[in-house]
Amino acid sequence: MNSLGEQFLINMDQGKANEGAVFSGQKYRITILTERLVRFEYNEEGFFEDRPTQLVLSRKFDVPQVSVREDDRFIEITSRYFKIEYSKNKPFSASRIVPGGNLRVTLQSTDRVWYYGHPEVRNYSSTAVSLDGADDKVKLKKGLYSTDGFVSLDDSDSYVFNQDGTLSPREKKVVDIYLFAYRKDFGLCLKDYFDLTGKPPLLPRYALGNWWSRNYSYSEADMLNLLNTFEKYEIPLSVLLLDKDWHIRNYEKKKDLETGYSFNKQLIPTPYEFINKLHSKNLKLGLN
């Protein structure tokens, strides 16, 4: 298989958190990413994942200030936003009391408590009407914000990135949950989320400009003449989008779009030179 371009490669080093933020035992690992964001992992074999995932690109945050109390059976971790209580090496269980449950997080200066399996019914997700006017309503997925001041994201089943930029299923069955415990600091919650998952890319500026596309069998000369006409009348253009005839089409079997990226040399005899001419005019080329 050909290797992916460098623009698709992932910085694998960013997947591993700083050691000072990690508290682990034989079967569990708790990583304090910020004073509002925690990662909880559990695996019976003691296997923990440091590679980036489909959701999470970076865990290398500055180590936040926390206080820790622990003994052989119990650990308590406190930051300015939360207090974590966990009975070591026990599978996370869905109960809001300790010791009946073995993991809970109390938000500081509030009466809000998150525990493993919490229903999170106060989340701001809602039911929306579809845009096509149909009567069916769509239940939105859980969002970041809640009147509880916390939200958990389950990353247990997402694929992980390999060194070559490809994705693979997880090798072991693990529990891998991120808890955002932000109280009412919604902006800081969003900052933590983007630091964790990566900032969304902006559309390139050229994509917001004028595009030209027409269902017409343009030849290379026709298109260059067309572009000269745009220049003559000082009409700005950013993208030239070619319709189906730019590539070889199988008319006999009527499978017009199954010929891949083979240029129709009868219409475009010198595709590389043609593309370079477009780029010299600061135009981008799109292929239908």
C-alpha positions as CSV (number, residue, x, y, z in Angstrom):
1,M,0.0,0.0,0.0
2,N,1.3,3.5,-0.8
3,S,2.1,5.7,2.2
4,L,-0.2,8.6,3.0
5,G,0.9,12.1,2.4
6,E,2.7,13.9,5.2
7,Q,-0.4,16.1,5.7
8,F,-2.3,13.1,6.9
9,L,0.3,11.8,9.4
10,I,-0.5,12.1,13.1
11,N,1.9,13.4,15.8
12,M,2.1,10.2,17.9
13,D,4.0,11.8,20.7
14,Q,1.1,14.1,21.5
15,G,-1.0,11.1,22.4
16,K,0.9,10.4,25.6
17,A,0.1,12.5,28.6
18,N,2.8,13.9,30.9
19,E,3.8,11.4,33.5
20,G,3.1,13.9,36.3
21,A,-0.6,13.9,35.4
22,V,-1.0,10.1,35.5
23,F,-2.2,8.0,38.5
24,S,-2.3,4.3,37.8
25,G,-2.6,0.8,39.3
26,Q,-2.7,-2.7,38.0
27,K,-6.0,-2.4,36.2
28,Y,-6.8,1.4,36.2
29,R,-5.3,4.6,35.0
30,I,-6.5,8.1,35.9
31,T,-5.1,11.0,33.9
32,I,-5.7,14.6,35.1
33,L,-5.4,16.5,31.8
34,T,-6.6,19.9,33.2
35,E,-8.2,21.0,36.4
36,R,-11.6,20.4,34.6
37,L,-10.8,17.4,32.4
38,V,-10.1,13.8,33.5
39,R,-9.5,10.5,31.6
40,F,-10.6,7.3,33.2
41,E,-9.3,4.0,31.9
42,Y,-9.9,0.4,33.1
43,N,-8.7,-2.9,31.7
44,E,-8.5,-6.3,33.4
45,E,-5.1,-7.0,31.8
46,G,-3.6,-3.6,32.7
47,F,-3.5,-2.5,29.1
48,F,-3.7,1.3,28.5
49,E,-3.7,3.2,25.2
50,D,-1.4,6.1,24.4
51,R,-2.0,6.4,20.7
52,P,-4.2,9.1,19.3
53,T,-7.7,8.0,18.4
54,Q,-10.4,9.1,16.0
55,L,-11.7,11.5,18.7
56,V,-8.6,12.4,20.6
57,L,-5.4,13.8,19.0
58,S,-3.5,15.2,22.0
59,R,-3.2,14.4,25.7
60,K,0.0,16.2,26.3
61,F,-1.3,19.0,28.5
62,D,0.6,21.0,31.1
63,V,0.3,19.1,34.4
64,P,-2.5,20.8,36.5
65,Q,-2.3,21.5,40.2
66,V,-4.0,18.8,42.3
67,S,-3.8,17.2,45.7
68,V,-3.8,13.5,46.3
69,R,-4.7,11.2,49.2
70,E,-4.3,7.5,48.8
71,D,-3.6,4.2,50.5
72,D,-3.5,0.6,49.2
73,R,-7.3,0.5,48.5
74,F,-8.4,4.0,47.8
75,I,-7.4,7.2,46.0
76,E,-8.8,10.7,46.2
77,I,-7.7,13.4,43.7
78,T,-8.8,17.0,44.2
79,S,-8.5,20.0,41.9
80,R,-10.1,23.4,41.9
81,Y,-13.1,22.0,40.0
82,F,-13.6,18.4,41.3
83,K,-12.9,15.7,43.8
84,I,-12.4,12.1,42.5
85,E,-13.0,9.1,44.7
86,Y,-12.1,5.7,43.5
87,S,-11.6,2.2,45.0
88,K,-8.5,1.0,43.3
89,N,-8.4,-1.7,40.7
90,K,-12.1,-2.4,40.8
91,P,-14.2,-2.3,37.6
92,F,-16.1,1.0,37.3
93,S,-19.6,0.4,38.5
94,A,-22.9,2.3,38.0
95,S,-23.8,3.5,41.5
96,R,-23.9,7.0,42.9
97,I,-22.8,6.0,46.4
98,V,-19.5,4.8,47.8
99,P,-18.7,2.0,48.6
100,G,-21.7,0.7,46.6
101,G,-20.1,2.2,43.6
102,N,-16.3,2.6,43.2
103,L,-15.9,5.8,41.1
104,R,-17.5,9.1,41.6
105,V,-16.6,12.8,41.0
106,T,-18.0,15.6,43.0
107,L,-18.0,19.1,41.5
108,Q,-16.4,21.6,44.0
109,S,-18.8,24.1,45.6
110,T,-21.9,22.3,44.2
111,D,-24.1,19.4,45.0
112,R,-23.5,17.8,41.6
113,V,-22.0,14.3,41.5
114,W,-21.0,12.3,38.4
115,Y,-20.6,8.6,38.7
116,Y,-19.8,5.8,36.1
117,G,-23.0,5.1,34.2
118,H,-24.6,8.5,35.0
119,P,-27.6,9.1,32.7
120,E,-26.7,12.8,32.3
121,V,-30.3,13.7,31.6
122,R,-29.7,17.5,32.1
123,N,-27.5,17.6,29.0
124,Y,-28.4,20.4,26.5
125,S,-29.0,17.9,23.7
126,S,-32.5,18.1,22.3
127,T,-34.9,16.9,19.7
128,A,-34.9,18.7,16.4
129,V,-37.2,18.7,13.4
130,S,-35.6,17.6,10.2
131,L,-34.9,20.4,7.7
132,D,-36.9,18.7,4.9
133,G,-40.1,19.5,6.7
134,A,-40.9,15.9,7.6
135,D,-42.8,15.2,10.8
136,D,-40.1,12.8,12.0
137,K,-38.0,14.3,14.8
138,V,-34.3,13.6,15.2
139,K,-32.7,13.0,18.7
140,L,-29.4,14.8,18.8
141,K,-26.4,13.2,20.3
142,K,-25.1,14.3,23.7
143,G,-23.4,17.7,23.6
144,L,-20.7,19.2,25.7
145,Y,-22.9,21.4,27.9
146,S,-25.2,20.5,30.7
147,T,-26.9,22.2,33.6
148,D,-25.1,19.6,35.8
149,G,-21.8,21.2,34.8
150,F,-20.3,18.0,33.6
151,V,-20.3,15.7,30.6
152,S,-18.6,12.4,29.8
153,L,-17.4,11.3,26.4
154,D,-16.9,7.5,25.9
155,D,-13.9,6.8,23.6
156,S,-13.7,3.1,24.4
157,D,-14.7,1.8,20.9
158,S,-13.0,4.4,18.7
159,Y,-10.2,3.3,16.3
160,V,-6.6,4.3,17.1
161,F,-4.0,5.8,14.8
162,N,-0.9,3.9,13.7
163,Q,2.5,5.4,13.0
164,D,1.8,5.4,9.3
165,G,-1.4,7.4,9.7
166,T,-3.8,4.5,9.2
167,L,-6.5,3.5,11.7
168,S,-7.0,0.2,13.4
169,P,-9.5,-1.3,15.9
170,R,-8.4,-1.4,19.5
171,E,-6.4,-4.5,20.4
172,K,-7.9,-4.9,23.9
173,K,-11.4,-4.3,25.3
174,V,-11.0,-1.2,27.6
175,V,-13.1,1.4,29.3
176,D,-11.8,4.8,28.1
177,I,-13.9,7.8,29.3
178,Y,-13.2,11.6,29.3
179,L,-15.0,13.6,31.9
180,F,-15.4,17.4,31.5
181,A,-16.2,18.8,34.9
182,Y,-16.4,22.5,34.2
183,R,-19.3,23.6,36.4
184,K,-20.4,26.8,34.6
185,D,-17.2,27.6,32.8
186,F,-18.5,26.7,29.4
187,G,-15.8,28.6,27.5
188,L,-13.1,26.7,29.3
189,C,-14.9,23.4,28.6
190,L,-14.8,24.2,24.9
191,K,-11.1,25.1,25.1
192,D,-10.3,21.8,26.8
193,Y,-12.3,20.0,24.1
194,F,-10.5,21.6,21.2
195,D,-7.1,21.1,22.9
196,L,-8.0,17.4,23.3
197,T,-9.5,16.7,19.9
198,G,-7.8,19.3,17.7
199,K,-9.1,22.5,16.4
200,P,-11.5,22.2,13.4
201,P,-9.9,23.2,10.1
202,L,-11.0,26.4,8.4
203,L,-12.3,26.3,4.8
204,P,-9.5,27.5,2.5
205,R,-10.1,31.0,1.3
206,Y,-10.3,30.0,-2.3
207,A,-13.4,27.8,-1.6
208,L,-15.3,30.9,-0.7
209,G,-14.7,32.6,-4.0
210,N,-16.4,32.3,-7.4
211,W,-16.5,28.8,-9.0
212,W,-17.2,27.9,-12.7
213,S,-18.7,24.6,-13.7
214,R,-20.8,23.7,-16.7
215,N,-22.0,20.4,-18.1
216,Y,-20.2,20.8,-21.4
217,S,-17.4,19.0,-23.2
218,Y,-14.7,21.6,-22.9
219,S,-11.4,21.0,-24.5
220,E,-8.2,22.3,-23.0
221,A,-8.1,25.2,-25.4
222,D,-11.8,26.0,-24.8
223,M,-11.1,26.3,-21.1
224,L,-8.1,28.5,-21.5
225,N,-10.0,30.8,-23.8
226,L,-12.8,30.9,-21.2
227,L,-10.4,31.9,-18.5
228,N,-9.0,34.6,-20.7
229,T,-12.5,36.0,-21.1
230,F,-12.9,36.1,-17.3
231,E,-9.6,38.1,-17.1
232,K,-10.6,40.4,-19.9
233,Y,-13.8,41.4,-18.1
234,E,-12.1,41.4,-14.7
235,I,-14.4,38.8,-13.3
236,P,-12.7,37.2,-10.3
237,L,-12.5,33.4,-10.4
238,S,-11.2,31.0,-7.7
239,V,-12.1,27.4,-8.8
240,L,-12.6,25.7,-12.1
241,L,-14.7,22.6,-11.7
242,L,-14.7,20.2,-14.6
243,D,-17.8,18.1,-15.4
244,K,-17.8,14.5,-16.3
245,D,-16.1,14.7,-19.8
246,W,-12.7,15.6,-18.4
247,H,-11.9,11.8,-18.0
248,I,-12.4,8.7,-20.0
249,R,-16.0,7.4,-19.9
250,N,-17.2,3.9,-20.7
251,Y,-20.2,4.7,-22.9
252,E,-20.8,1.2,-24.0
253,K,-21.5,-0.2,-20.5
254,K,-23.0,3.1,-19.4
255,K,-20.8,3.2,-16.3
256,D,-19.7,6.8,-16.8
257,L,-17.8,7.3,-13.6
258,E,-15.9,4.0,-13.2
259,T,-12.7,5.0,-15.0
260,G,-10.9,6.6,-12.1
261,Y,-8.6,9.6,-12.7
262,S,-7.7,8.9,-16.4
263,F,-7.8,12.2,-18.3
264,N,-9.5,12.2,-21.7
265,K,-6.5,13.0,-23.8
266,Q,-8.7,13.9,-26.8
267,L,-10.1,16.9,-24.8
268,I,-7.1,17.5,-22.5
269,P,-4.0,16.3,-24.2
270,T,-1.5,17.8,-21.7
271,P,-3.2,17.6,-18.2
272,Y,-0.1,18.4,-16.2
273,E,0.7,21.5,-18.2
274,F,-2.9,22.5,-18.1
275,I,-3.0,22.2,-14.3
276,N,0.2,24.2,-14.0
277,K,-1.3,27.0,-16.2
278,L,-4.3,27.1,-13.9
279,H,-2.1,27.3,-10.8
280,S,-0.1,30.1,-12.4
281,K,-3.4,32.1,-12.6
282,N,-4.0,31.3,-8.8
283,L,-6.9,29.0,-9.8
284,K,-7.7,25.7,-8.2
285,L,-9.0,22.7,-10.2
286,G,-11.8,20.5,-9.2
287,L,-12.8,17.2,-10.9
288,N,-16.3,15.8,-11.0
